[in-house]
């Protein structure tokens, strides 16, 4: 019964905006804990990856990191329900490592670009350098989270090549 209540809460926590694929989260985030071996916060340096217009680098507090994981987990549930090809379904988040690149945009909103991957495949500096991979399917996905509005957008897995 508790699992059913959690699932109902999870499914009802996000309201997809069908015009822009933005998922708004309810106020009650819950807390998820991820080991620091699973993620790195990388300072935005400009350039192509990630690409932001007029962005200023920012930092993430431990509370904001918890919020990022909570928002992401809920958005992935909604995202996966809309995917018809199993190769593009995002896996359990515990299978990934994460790179977070936080910025503040021109509106003063804190945005976090997320780069997730299921293996480093020789990228030993993944805590310092962005891991870029062509294809790879659901072993790799990216998303953006607006921490100011508590919304998740631009969720997508890599192609299959």
N, C-alpha and C positions, 0 to 999 in steps of 0.2 A: 504494500500500500504506500509506503514511503517513497519507493522508487517511482510509482505511478504519479504521485503528487509532484516529485521533482521533475519528471518528464513533462508533465502538464505545465509546470511553471517555466521550464526551459523553453518549450515551444511557444508559450504565450509571452515570453519576455522580450521578444523581438518582433517588431512590426515592419515587414519589408515595404519600402517605398518602391513600388514596381517601376516607376519612371527612372529611378537612378540607382537601383540596387544598393540602397543605403538601409542599414538595419539599425533601428533605434532601440536602445536598451532601457528597461525599466530601472527605477532607482535602486532596487535591492540587488546588489551585484553578487553577494556571496563571496567567499574567499577561496582561492585556489593557490596552492604553493608549488612552485617549481624550483628545482635546484639551480644554483647559479652555474653549474656545469652545463646546463641546457640552454642558457641564453647569454647574450652579450649586448651591451648598449654601446653603439658606435657613434661617434661624433660625426654630424653631417659636414661634408667637405665641399658640397656643390657638385656639379657634374651630372652625368647621365643617370647614374644609379645611386640612390633614388633621385628622381627628377621632381623638384619642387620649384615653383616660381616665387622669387623674392622671399626665400626662407632664411630664418636665423637659427643656428644650432641651439639645441636645448639639452636638458638633462632629464632623467626620470628618477623619481623617488621610489622607494620600495612599495609604497601604497599605490603609486601610479603603475608600477610593473604588475602588481596583483590585479589592478583594474584592467590593464591590457589583456592579461590572460583570461579574466572573467568575461570580458566583452567578446574576445576572440572565440572562446569556447562556445558561447551562445550563438554567435553569428555563423560558426561552422555548422552547427546543427541545422540551421535554416538553409544555409548554402547547400549542404549535402542532400537535403530533401528535394532540391530543384534540379539536381544533376542526374542525367539519364544514362551516362556512361561511367561504369565503375572505375575506370582509369583516371577519372577527374574528381573522384570523391576524396576529400581530405581525410586522411587517416586519423587515428587517435592522436591527440596532441603530444602525448608522452613519447611518441616515436620520433619526434623532431627535435632539432636544435633550432634556436631562434636568434636572429639578429634584429635588434630594434634600433631605428634611427629616428630620434625625436627632433622635431623642429617647432618653431612658432611661425605661423603664416602671417600674411599682411593684415588679417583680421584680428590677430592676437590670439588665435586658437592654437592649442598644442596638438600637433598631428604626429603620429608614430607610424613610420613605414616598417612593416614586418617582412622579413625574408626568412622563410622556414625551409629546412632541408632535413632529410632522414639520414644522411651520412656525409661526412666531410670529404671523403674520397681524395685524400692527400692535401686538402686545404687546411694545413696545420695552423694557419694564422686566422682562422675563422672568427676569432674574438676581436680581431683588429681590422681585417679586410673583408669587404663584401664578397660573398660567394655567388658567382654568376655561372649558371649552367644552362646550356641549350637543351631543351626537351627534358626528359626524365619523368614526365607524368606527375602523379600525385605524390611523388617523393619530394617535390618542391612546390611551394606555394608562396604567394605574396598577398598582402592586404595592407590597408591603411586604416588607422583608427583615429578618430577625432576625440581626444580626451575631454575637450571642453563641452562638446554636445553629447558625448557618450554614444557615438555612432561608428559603425564599421562600414567601410566601403572598399571597392576595388579588390574583392577577393577573387583569386584565380590561381589555378594550378598551371604548371608548365605543360607544354604539348608532348606528344609521344614521339615525334621525329620520324 
